[in-house]
Amino acid sequence: SILWKDAEKMREAAEALRLTAQDLKQLGVIDRIISEPVGGAQRGRGQTIGAVGKALEAELKALAGKDRKALKQQRRRKYLDMGAKGLAA
């Protein structure tokens, strides 16, 4: 909306800047999308907290027991790849 000086164009701006959750997932910036309850996170705080907790638990379980050095290398590769996928372009 800053680019167009119009709050109505917020969605268009997000799409142009590739800031949607789907874009970030496709680019590899985020690992998963946690759905919000109907009405948004602010209206379903308990559901939101539960969903975030479940997602964190699943991600931590997936990381448990993995080699620290390998995890660091994967993380480094992830961030280096972001530029190659168009994030830094």
Biopython code that builds the backbone (N, CA, C, O; Angstrom):
import numpy as np
from Bio.PDB.StructureBuilder import StructureBuilder

atoms = [
    (1, "SER", "N", (0.818, -1.197, 0.000)),
    (1, "SER", "CA", (0.000, 0.000, 0.000)),
    (1, "SER", "C", (0.861, 1.260, 0.000)),
    (1, "SER", "O", (0.406, 2.312, -0.448)),
    (2, "ILE", "N", (2.086, 1.173, 0.490)),
    (2, "ILE", "CA", (2.995, 2.317, 0.464)),
    (2, "ILE", "C", (3.313, 2.685, -0.985)),
    (2, "ILE", "O", (3.389, 3.863, -1.334)),
    (3, "LEU", "N", (3.497, 1.670, -1.817)),
    (3, "LEU", "CA", (3.846, 1.923, -3.217)),
    (3, "LEU", "C", (2.740, 2.651, -3.967)),
    (3, "LEU", "O", (3.008, 3.499, -4.818)),
    (4, "TRP", "N", (1.489, 2.311, -3.642)),
    (4, "TRP", "CA", (0.365, 2.881, -4.367)),
    (4, "TRP", "C", (-0.382, 3.946, -3.564)),
    (4, "TRP", "O", (-1.336, 4.539, -4.067)),
    (5, "LYS", "N", (0.037, 4.196, -2.329)),
    (5, "LYS", "CA", (-0.601, 5.171, -1.439)),
    (5, "LYS", "C", (-2.103, 4.924, -1.328)),
    (5, "LYS", "O", (-2.902, 5.860, -1.308)),
    (6, "ASP", "N", (-2.466, 3.647, -1.255)),
    (6, "ASP", "CA", (-3.875, 3.269, -1.202)),
    (6, "ASP", "C", (-4.004, 1.973, -0.418)),
    (6, "ASP", "O", (-3.511, 0.932, -0.854)),
    (7, "ALA", "N", (-4.660, 2.026, 0.730)),
    (7, "ALA", "CA", (-4.813, 0.840, 1.573)),
    (7, "ALA", "C", (-5.585, -0.266, 0.864)),
    (7, "ALA", "O", (-5.407, -1.443, 1.178)),
    (8, "GLU", "N", (-6.430, 0.095, -0.075)),
    (8, "GLU", "CA", (-7.214, -0.891, -0.821)),
    (8, "GLU", "C", (-6.321, -1.812, -1.660)),
    (8, "GLU", "O", (-6.728, -2.916, -2.020)),
    (9, "LYS", "N", (-5.143, -1.368, -1.960)),
    (9, "LYS", "CA", (-4.248, -2.139, -2.826)),
    (9, "LYS", "C", (-3.284, -3.016, -2.033)),
    (9, "LYS", "O", (-2.289, -3.488, -2.584)),
    (10, "MET", "N", (-3.561, -3.242, -0.750)),
    (10, "MET", "CA", (-2.665, -4.028, 0.098)),
    (10, "MET", "C", (-2.422, -5.427, -0.477)),
    (10, "MET", "O", (-1.279, -5.882, -0.533)),
    (11, "ARG", "N", (-3.478, -6.105, -0.898)),
    (11, "ARG", "CA", (-3.333, -7.455, -1.457)),
    (11, "ARG", "C", (-2.487, -7.425, -2.730)),
    (11, "ARG", "O", (-1.626, -8.281, -2.936)),
    (12, "GLU", "N", (-2.740, -6.450, -3.564)),
    (12, "GLU", "CA", (-1.969, -6.316, -4.810)),
    (12, "GLU", "C", (-0.492, -6.070, -4.502)),
    (12, "GLU", "O", (0.390, -6.617, -5.164)),
    (13, "ALA", "N", (-0.235, -5.243, -3.493)),
    (13, "ALA", "CA", (1.151, -4.965, -3.098)),
    (13, "ALA", "C", (1.825, -6.227, -2.581)),
    (13, "ALA", "O", (2.969, -6.510, -2.937)),
    (14, "ALA", "N", (1.126, -6.985, -1.745)),
    (14, "ALA", "CA", (1.692, -8.224, -1.206)),
    (14, "ALA", "C", (2.017, -9.203, -2.327)),
    (14, "ALA", "O", (3.057, -9.861, -2.301)),
    (15, "GLU", "N", (1.128, -9.299, -3.308)),
    (15, "GLU", "CA", (1.371, -10.201, -4.436)),
    (15, "GLU", "C", (2.557, -9.718, -5.271)),
    (15, "GLU", "O", (3.382, -10.521, -5.707)),
    (16, "ALA", "N", (2.641, -8.416, -5.489)),
    (16, "ALA", "CA", (3.744, -7.874, -6.283)),
    (16, "ALA", "C", (5.080, -8.084, -5.578)),
    (16, "ALA", "O", (6.098, -8.331, -6.224)),
    (17, "LEU", "N", (5.071, -7.986, -4.269)),
    (17, "LEU", "CA", (6.299, -8.148, -3.490)),
    (17, "LEU", "C", (6.560, -9.599, -3.106)),
    (17, "LEU", "O", (7.573, -9.903, -2.476)),
    (18, "ARG", "N", (5.656, -10.491, -3.482)),
    (18, "ARG", "CA", (5.753, -11.921, -3.177)),
    (18, "ARG", "C", (5.830, -12.153, -1.669)),
    (18, "ARG", "O", (6.724, -12.843, -1.179)),
    (19, "LEU", "N", (4.879, -11.567, -0.943)),
    (19, "LEU", "CA", (4.850, -11.667, 0.506)),
    (19, "LEU", "C", (3.750, -12.570, 1.037)),
    (19, "LEU", "O", (3.531, -12.620, 2.247)),
    (20, "THR", "N", (3.058, -13.279, 0.168)),
    (20, "THR", "CA", (2.013, -14.160, 0.669)),
    (20, "THR", "C", (2.647, -15.414, 1.269)),
    (20, "THR", "O", (3.781, -15.767, 0.945)),
    (21, "ALA", "N", (1.905, -16.070, 2.136)),
    (21, "ALA", "CA", (2.410, -17.296, 2.764)),
    (21, "ALA", "C", (2.777, -18.331, 1.705)),
    (21, "ALA", "O", (3.792, -19.017, 1.825)),
    (22, "GLN", "N", (1.956, -18.439, 0.679)),
    (22, "GLN", "CA", (2.229, -19.407, -0.382)),
    (22, "GLN", "C", (3.537, -19.077, -1.104)),
    (22, "GLN", "O", (4.318, -19.975, -1.420)),
    (23, "ASP", "N", (3.771, -17.793, -1.364)),
    (23, "ASP", "CA", (5.025, -17.382, -2.009)),
    (23, "ASP", "C", (6.221, -17.733, -1.135)),
    (23, "ASP", "O", (7.209, -18.284, -1.620)),
    (24, "LEU", "N", (6.132, -17.414, 0.149)),
    (24, "LEU", "CA", (7.245, -17.683, 1.064)),
    (24, "LEU", "C", (7.517, -19.174, 1.180)),
    (24, "LEU", "O", (8.672, -19.584, 1.290)),
    (25, "LYS", "N", (6.466, -19.991, 1.156)),
    (25, "LYS", "CA", (6.635, -21.449, 1.197)),
    (25, "LYS", "C", (7.323, -21.923, -0.076)),
    (25, "LYS", "O", (8.262, -22.717, -0.023)),
    (26, "GLN", "N", (6.854, -21.435, -1.216)),
    (26, "GLN", "CA", (7.431, -21.826, -2.506)),
    (26, "GLN", "C", (8.903, -21.425, -2.601)),
    (26, "GLN", "O", (9.711, -22.159, -3.170)),
    (27, "LEU", "N", (9.248, -20.284, -2.056)),
    (27, "LEU", "CA", (10.632, -19.810, -2.084)),
    (27, "LEU", "C", (11.520, -20.514, -1.064)),
    (27, "LEU", "O", (12.743, -20.379, -1.106)),
    (28, "GLY", "N", (10.911, -21.262, -0.151)),
    (28, "GLY", "CA", (11.687, -21.972, 0.856)),
    (28, "GLY", "C", (12.034, -21.134, 2.074)),
    (28, "GLY", "O", (12.862, -21.539, 2.890)),
    (29, "VAL", "N", (11.409, -19.971, 2.205)),
    (29, "VAL", "CA", (11.660, -19.105, 3.354)),
    (29, "VAL", "C", (11.015, -19.688, 4.604)),
    (29, "VAL", "O", (11.579, -19.618, 5.696)),
    (30, "ILE", "N", (9.834, -20.260, 4.435)),
    (30, "ILE", "CA", (9.133, -20.896, 5.550)),
    (30, "ILE", "C", (8.952, -22.373, 5.247)),
    (30, "ILE", "O", (8.942, -22.782, 4.086)),
    (31, "ASP", "N", (8.808, -23.171, 6.300)),
    (31, "ASP", "CA", (8.667, -24.615, 6.129)),
    (31, "ASP", "C", (7.218, -25.062, 6.037)),
    (31, "ASP", "O", (6.908, -26.066, 5.394)),
    (32, "ARG", "N", (6.339, -24.320, 6.677)),
    (32, "ARG", "CA", (4.928, -24.702, 6.635)),
    (32, "ARG", "C", (4.054, -23.488, 6.853)),
    (32, "ARG", "O", (4.497, -22.456, 7.358)),
    (33, "ILE", "N", (2.806, -23.635, 6.460)),
    (33, "ILE", "CA", (1.802, -22.599, 6.675)),
    (33, "ILE", "C", (0.838, -23.126, 7.728)),
    (33, "ILE", "O", (0.292, -24.221, 7.592)),
    (34, "ILE", "N", (0.635, -22.345, 8.767)),
    (34, "ILE", "CA", (-0.307, -22.716, 9.824)),
    (34, "ILE", "C", (-1.592, -21.947, 9.553)),
    (34, "ILE", "O", (-1.608, -20.717, 9.567)),
    (35, "SER", "N", (-2.657, -22.679, 9.311)),
    (35, "SER", "CA", (-3.936, -22.047, 8.988)),
    (35, "SER", "C", (-4.506, -21.310, 10.192)),
    (35, "SER", "O", (-4.369, -21.750, 11.333)),
    (36, "GLU", "N", (-5.146, -20.181, 9.912)),
    (36, "GLU", "CA", (-5.821, -19.417, 10.953)),
    (36, "GLU", "C", (-7.259, -19.896, 11.079)),
    (36, "GLU", "O", (-7.837, -20.392, 10.112)),
    (37, "PRO", "N", (-7.835, -19.750, 12.260)),
    (37, "PRO", "CA", (-9.253, -20.072, 12.402)),
    (37, "PRO", "C", (-10.103, -19.049, 11.641)),
    (37, "PRO", "O", (-9.623, -17.969, 11.297)),
    (38, "VAL", "N", (-11.351, -19.393, 11.386)),
    (38, "VAL", "CA", (-12.266, -18.478, 10.709)),
    (38, "VAL", "C", (-12.335, -17.180, 11.511)),
    (38, "VAL", "O", (-12.506, -17.208, 12.729)),
    (39, "GLY", "N", (-12.204, -16.060, 10.838)),
    (39, "GLY", "CA", (-12.236, -14.766, 11.507)),
    (39, "GLY", "C", (-10.864, -14.244, 11.877)),
    (39, "GLY", "O", (-10.735, -13.099, 12.310)),
    (40, "GLY", "N", (-9.838, -15.063, 11.716)),
    (40, "GLY", "CA", (-8.476, -14.628, 12.000)),
    (40, "GLY", "C", (-7.975, -15.058, 13.360)),
    (40, "GLY", "O", (-8.748, -15.459, 14.229)),
    (41, "ALA", "N", (-6.673, -14.969, 13.527)),
    (41, "ALA", "CA", (-6.015, -15.399, 14.763)),
    (41, "ALA", "C", (-6.495, -14.603, 15.967)),
    (41, "ALA", "O", (-6.573, -15.138, 17.073)),
    (42, "GLN", "N", (-6.818, -13.328, 15.762)),
    (42, "GLN", "CA", (-7.239, -12.491, 16.870)),
    (42, "GLN", "C", (-8.595, -12.905, 17.437)),
    (42, "GLN", "O", (-8.902, -12.594, 18.588)),
    (43, "ARG", "N", (-9.397, -13.594, 16.654)),
    (43, "ARG", "CA", (-10.718, -14.017, 17.129)),
    (43, "ARG", "C", (-10.715, -15.444, 17.657)),
    (43, "ARG", "O", (-11.628, -15.843, 18.380)),
    (44, "GLY", "N", (-9.715, -16.199, 17.305)),
    (44, "GLY", "CA", (-9.622, -17.580, 17.767)),
    (44, "GLY", "C", (-8.274, -17.826, 18.408)),
    (44, "GLY", "O", (-7.511, -18.685, 17.966)),
    (45, "ARG", "N", (-7.987, -17.072, 19.446)),
    (45, "ARG", "CA", (-6.653, -17.145, 20.061)),
    (45, "ARG", "C", (-6.306, -18.548, 20.533)),
    (45, "ARG", "O", (-5.199, -19.029, 20.295)),
    (46, "GLY", "N", (-7.241, -19.202, 21.198)),
    (46, "GLY", "CA", (-6.984, -20.552, 21.705)),
    (46, "GLY", "C", (-6.666, -21.528, 20.590)),
    (46, "GLY", "O", (-5.726, -22.316, 20.693)),
    (47, "GLN", "N", (-7.446, -21.474, 19.530)),
    (47, "GLN", "CA", (-7.212, -22.341, 18.374)),
    (47, "GLN", "C", (-5.858, -22.034, 17.738)),
    (47, "GLN", "O", (-5.120, -22.940, 17.352)),
    (48, "THR", "N", (-5.550, -20.760, 17.636)),
    (48, "THR", "CA", (-4.286, -20.349, 17.029)),
    (48, "THR", "C", (-3.109, -20.846, 17.845)),
    (48, "THR", "O", (-2.159, -21.405, 17.296)),
    (49, "ILE", "N", (-3.168, -20.646, 19.153)),
    (49, "ILE", "CA", (-2.090, -21.104, 20.032)),
    (49, "ILE", "C", (-1.940, -22.618, 19.934)),
    (49, "ILE", "O", (-0.820, -23.126, 19.894)),
    (50, "GLY", "N", (-3.055, -23.340, 19.895)),
    (50, "GLY", "CA", (-3.011, -24.794, 19.757)),
    (50, "GLY", "C", (-2.381, -25.229, 18.443)),
    (50, "GLY", "O", (-1.571, -26.156, 18.411)),
    (51, "ALA", "N", (-2.755, -24.558, 17.358)),
    (51, "ALA", "CA", (-2.212, -24.907, 16.037)),
    (51, "ALA", "C", (-0.715, -24.627, 15.966)),
    (51, "ALA", "O", (0.042, -25.423, 15.410)),
    (52, "VAL", "N", (-0.290, -23.504, 16.525)),
    (52, "VAL", "CA", (1.137, -23.169, 16.531)),
    (52, "VAL", "C", (1.896, -24.174, 17.388)),
    (52, "VAL", "O", (2.980, -24.620, 17.012)),
    (53, "GLY", "N", (1.329, -24.530, 18.538)),
    (53, "GLY", "CA", (1.966, -25.515, 19.418)),
    (53, "GLY", "C", (2.148, -26.861, 18.738)),
    (53, "GLY", "O", (3.208, -27.477, 18.845)),
    (54, "LYS", "N", (1.114, -27.321, 18.039)),
    (54, "LYS", "CA", (1.203, -28.603, 17.326)),
    (54, "LYS", "C", (2.259, -28.555, 16.222)),
    (54, "LYS", "O", (3.015, -29.507, 16.030)),
    (55, "ALA", "N", (2.299, -27.442, 15.507)),
    (55, "ALA", "CA", (3.286, -27.301, 14.430)),
    (55, "ALA", "C", (4.704, -27.290, 14.994)),
    (55, "ALA", "O", (5.597, -27.941, 14.451)),
    (56, "LEU", "N", (4.909, -26.553, 16.080)),
    (56, "LEU", "CA", (6.236, -26.520, 16.708)),
    (56, "LEU", "C", (6.643, -27.895, 17.208)),
    (56, "LEU", "O", (7.787, -28.314, 17.032)),
    (57, "GLU", "N", (5.708, -28.590, 17.828)),
    (57, "GLU", "CA", (6.000, -29.935, 18.331)),
    (57, "GLU", "C", (6.417, -30.862, 17.189)),
    (57, "GLU", "O", (7.386, -31.611, 17.315)),
    (58, "ALA", "N", (5.694, -30.809, 16.087)),
    (58, "ALA", "CA", (6.015, -31.659, 14.936)),
    (58, "ALA", "C", (7.391, -31.319, 14.362)),
    (58, "ALA", "O", (8.166, -32.215, 14.027)),
    (59, "GLU", "N", (7.691, -30.032, 14.251)),
    (59, "GLU", "CA", (8.987, -29.623, 13.704)),
    (59, "GLU", "C", (10.133, -30.019, 14.629)),
    (59, "GLU", "O", (11.176, -30.480, 14.164)),
    (60, "LEU", "N", (9.943, -29.842, 15.936)),
    (60, "LEU", "CA", (10.989, -30.221, 16.890)),
    (60, "LEU", "C", (11.216, -31.729, 16.902)),
    (60, "LEU", "O", (12.353, -32.184, 17.025)),
    (61, "LYS", "N", (10.140, -32.508, 16.774)),
    (61, "LYS", "CA", (10.285, -33.970, 16.701)),
    (61, "LYS", "C", (11.076, -34.364, 15.457)),
    (61, "LYS", "O", (11.902, -35.276, 15.499)),
    (62, "ALA", "N", (10.817, -33.671, 14.355)),
    (62, "ALA", "CA", (11.525, -33.973, 13.107)),
    (62, "ALA", "C", (13.019, -33.657, 13.223)),
    (62, "ALA", "O", (13.844, -34.294, 12.568)),
    (63, "LEU", "N", (13.361, -32.676, 14.055)),
    (63, "LEU", "CA", (14.766, -32.289, 14.221)),
    (63, "LEU", "C", (15.488, -33.104, 15.285)),
    (63, "LEU", "O", (16.716, -33.191, 15.281)),
    (64, "ALA", "N", (14.733, -33.695, 16.186)),
    (64, "ALA", "CA", (15.331, -34.430, 17.307)),
    (64, "ALA", "C", (16.219, -35.560, 16.799)),
    (64, "ALA", "O", (15.836, -36.325, 15.913)),
    (65, "GLY", "N", (17.392, -35.646, 17.370)),
    (65, "GLY", "CA", (18.306, -36.724, 17.022)),
    (65, "GLY", "C", (19.127, -36.494, 15.769)),
    (65, "GLY", "O", (19.986, -37.311, 15.438)),
    (66, "LYS", "N", (18.883, -35.404, 15.069)),
    (66, "LYS", "CA", (19.664, -35.127, 13.860)),
    (66, "LYS", "C", (21.006, -34.525, 14.248)),
    (66, "LYS", "O", (21.134, -33.859, 15.275)),
    (67, "ASP", "N", (21.981, -34.766, 13.424)),
    (67, "ASP", "CA", (23.329, -34.271, 13.646)),
    (67, "ASP", "C", (23.358, -32.742, 13.571)),
    (67, "ASP", "O", (22.872, -32.152, 12.607)),
    (68, "ARG", "N", (23.932, -32.109, 14.595)),
    (68, "ARG", "CA", (23.981, -30.644, 14.650)),
    (68, "ARG", "C", (24.733, -30.039, 13.470)),
    (68, "ARG", "O", (24.307, -29.033, 12.903)),
    (69, "LYS", "N", (25.831, -30.647, 13.110)),
    (69, "LYS", "CA", (26.627, -30.125, 12.001)),
    (69, "LYS", "C", (25.823, -30.182, 10.700)),
    (69, "LYS", "O", (25.840, -29.241, 9.907)),
    (70, "ALA", "N", (25.129, -31.284, 10.494)),
    (70, "ALA", "CA", (24.309, -31.428, 9.288)),
    (70, "ALA", "C", (23.173, -30.403, 9.280)),
    (70, "ALA", "O", (22.852, -29.839, 8.234)),
    (71, "LEU", "N", (22.569, -30.164, 10.439)),
    (71, "LEU", "CA", (21.498, -29.172, 10.528)),
    (71, "LEU", "C", (22.009, -27.772, 10.193)),
    (71, "LEU", "O", (21.341, -27.010, 9.495)),
    (72, "LYS", "N", (23.190, -27.445, 10.691)),
    (72, "LYS", "CA", (23.782, -26.136, 10.393)),
    (72, "LYS", "C", (24.061, -25.997, 8.899)),
    (72, "LYS", "O", (23.833, -24.937, 8.316)),
    (73, "GLN", "N", (24.555, -27.066, 8.285)),
    (73, "GLN", "CA", (24.830, -27.033, 6.847)),
    (73, "GLN", "C", (23.540, -26.877, 6.052)),
    (73, "GLN", "O", (23.500, -26.132, 5.073)),
    (74, "GLN", "N", (22.474, -27.584, 6.471)),
    (74, "GLN", "CA", (21.178, -27.468, 5.798)),
    (74, "GLN", "C", (20.638, -26.046, 5.905)),
    (74, "GLN", "O", (20.139, -25.485, 4.930)),
    (75, "ARG", "N", (20.744, -25.473, 7.100)),
    (75, "ARG", "CA", (20.254, -24.108, 7.317)),
    (75, "ARG", "C", (21.042, -23.119, 6.450)),
    (75, "ARG", "O", (20.460, -22.229, 5.830)),
    (76, "ARG", "N", (22.343, -23.280, 6.412)),
    (76, "ARG", "CA", (23.182, -22.396, 5.593)),
    (76, "ARG", "C", (22.786, -22.501, 4.119)),
    (76, "ARG", "O", (22.640, -21.489, 3.433)),
    (77, "ARG", "N", (22.616, -23.733, 3.642)),
    (77, "ARG", "CA", (22.224, -23.961, 2.251)),
    (77, "ARG", "C", (20.857, -23.328, 1.966)),
    (77, "ARG", "O", (20.644, -22.745, 0.903)),
    (78, "LYS", "N", (19.942, -23.450, 2.919)),
    (78, "LYS", "CA", (18.600, -22.881, 2.755)),
    (78, "LYS", "C", (18.680, -21.383, 2.505)),
    (78, "LYS", "O", (18.049, -20.867, 1.582)),
    (79, "TYR", "N", (19.452, -20.691, 3.321)),
    (79, "TYR", "CA", (19.544, -19.240, 3.179)),
    (79, "TYR", "C", (20.319, -18.827, 1.932)),
    (79, "TYR", "O", (20.001, -17.806, 1.323)),
    (80, "LEU", "N", (21.310, -19.587, 1.550)),
    (80, "LEU", "CA", (22.034, -19.291, 0.311)),
    (80, "LEU", "C", (21.142, -19.497, -0.910)),
    (80, "LEU", "O", (21.235, -18.760, -1.892)),
    (81, "ASP", "N", (20.276, -20.508, -0.838)),
    (81, "ASP", "CA", (19.378, -20.813, -1.952)),
    (81, "ASP", "C", (18.281, -19.770, -2.142)),
    (81, "ASP", "O", (17.724, -19.651, -3.233)),
    (82, "MET", "N", (17.969, -19.019, -1.098)),
    (82, "MET", "CA", (16.890, -18.035, -1.210)),
    (82, "MET", "C", (17.152, -17.038, -2.330)),
    (82, "MET", "O", (16.235, -16.687, -3.073)),
    (83, "GLY", "N", (18.369, -16.586, -2.459)),
    (83, "GLY", "CA", (18.699, -15.654, -3.534)),
    (83, "GLY", "C", (18.539, -16.283, -4.900)),
    (83, "GLY", "O", (18.091, -15.633, -5.844)),
    (84, "ALA", "N", (18.908, -17.551, -5.005)),
    (84, "ALA", "CA", (18.805, -18.253, -6.281)),
    (84, "ALA", "C", (17.353, -18.478, -6.693)),
    (84, "ALA", "O", (17.061, -18.632, -7.878)),
    (85, "LYS", "N", (16.446, -18.497, -5.722)),
    (85, "LYS", "CA", (15.029, -18.734, -6.013)),
    (85, "LYS", "C", (14.266, -17.444, -6.280)),
    (85, "LYS", "O", (13.046, -17.468, -6.443)),
    (86, "GLY", "N", (14.966, -16.329, -6.325)),
    (86, "GLY", "CA", (14.302, -15.079, -6.666)),
    (86, "GLY", "C", (14.010, -14.165, -5.501)),
    (86, "GLY", "O", (13.475, -13.075, -5.706)),
    (87, "LEU", "N", (14.336, -14.561, -4.291)),
    (87, "LEU", "CA", (14.020, -13.723, -3.142)),
    (87, "LEU", "C", (14.858, -12.458, -3.120)),
    (87, "LEU", "O", (14.376, -11.398, -2.720)),
    (88, "ALA", "N", (16.096, -12.563, -3.542)),
    (88, "ALA", "CA", (16.993, -11.406, -3.484)),
    (88, "ALA", "C", (17.020, -10.625, -4.796)),
    (88, "ALA", "O", (17.732, -9.628, -4.913)),
    (89, "ALA", "N", (16.257, -11.071, -5.766)),
    (89, "ALA", "CA", (16.272, -10.416, -7.085)),
    (89, "ALA", "C", (15.518, -9.109, -7.078)),
    (89, "ALA", "O", (15.437, -8.438, -8.106)),
]
sb = StructureBuilder()
sb.init_structure("model")
sb.init_model(0)
sb.init_chain("A")
sb.init_seg("    ")
for serial, (resi, resn, name, xyz) in enumerate(atoms, 1):
    if name == "N":
        sb.init_residue(resn, " ", resi, " ")
    sb.init_atom(name, np.array(xyz, "f"), 0.0, 1.0, " ", f" {name:<3s}", serial, name[0])
structure = sb.get_structure()
